[in-house]
Amino acid sequence: MDLIRKQFRAAKKILITTHVGPDADGVGCAIALQELLIDMGISVSCIEILLHDEIPENIRFLDKRMSVKKVVNSDFEKFFDTVVILDVGTLDRIGNIAKFVTPKTTLIHFDHHISREKLTHFAMITEDASSTAEVLYNWIRLCKLSVNQIACEALYAALIHDTGNFLYNNVTVETLQFAQFLKNLHFDAENISRRVLYNKSFATLKLLGIALSRLKLSSDGLASTYLMLKDIEEVKAHYNDTDPIIEVLNNLENAKIILFLKEKEPNVFKASIRTKEYDVESISRDFGGGGHIKAAGFTTSKPIYEVVSIVSEKFKEQLRGKRV
């Protein structure tokens, strides 16, 4: 792990990024890593956090330095000798940020996703970790690095996002030890939990109402619904306002798999799938996506009815087999 620290110290220009449709785990880790690097003596001017998409509104408060930016055309003129990818299983998941990766780029990878390709020169990947934040914490612990207040809050936001505030089965003894480490640094955990997980914008609730009006539940337990671009436009919402909806839908009683489709651009849909018992990562992989066994996603240009049909057939195959 010391090799990663050595690479950071040798780097002249560092880019930190995460997946398209960024969430609290990816962005929280990016913010925390920037703080760790600054505390290691690396100038803030040598570090940039660039994303394919805008930072979600509910986690913008974590970005105390206002460092997290959506990439713009002028950024592509820059050269980064070191690129850090966080919370990503495949390089295509970082969107147009992949343009910064050249044969001269040193890649560093922190992740907890199921990965089927070697992405980087230096990597810390723990597939059974609760979150990328927990993986980053293990690196912090091994390197005996200090964690400042900004990094602490960002890591806690990342942790509660990917554990559902410690609700999910991915919480282990090691996860709780990580949480204890953060809590010992003293911060307002309740405020962070509310802002990251529970506070919903007016636009999100309006969109939720539309999604619920279209919700269907099959006899075998597949729940599905969708939102179109015109729905988002009509309630004067932003695309990111749709992000919390899948977790609300995941509370549906008797639903075994939840499929939520949202139109990202004309005739292109971002799909989120959740389950408590089955394997939605393999279903997402069939569409070119991925994620975790019980929480995954993909992007598709197939019509809604066709996506629902394919997911339904894949689900029925699992029903004939074994649960996760």
Beta strands, then each sheet from edge to edge (+ up, - down):
strand 1: 14-18
strand 2: 47-51
strand 3: 68-70
strand 4: 82-86
strand 5: 106-111
strand 6: 122-125
strand 7: 216-217
strand 8: 222-227
strand 9: 257-265
strand 10: 268-275
strand 11: 290-291
strand 12: 295-300
sheet 1: 3+ 2+ 1+ 4+ 5+ 6+
sheet 2: 7+ 8- 9- 10+ 12- 11+
end
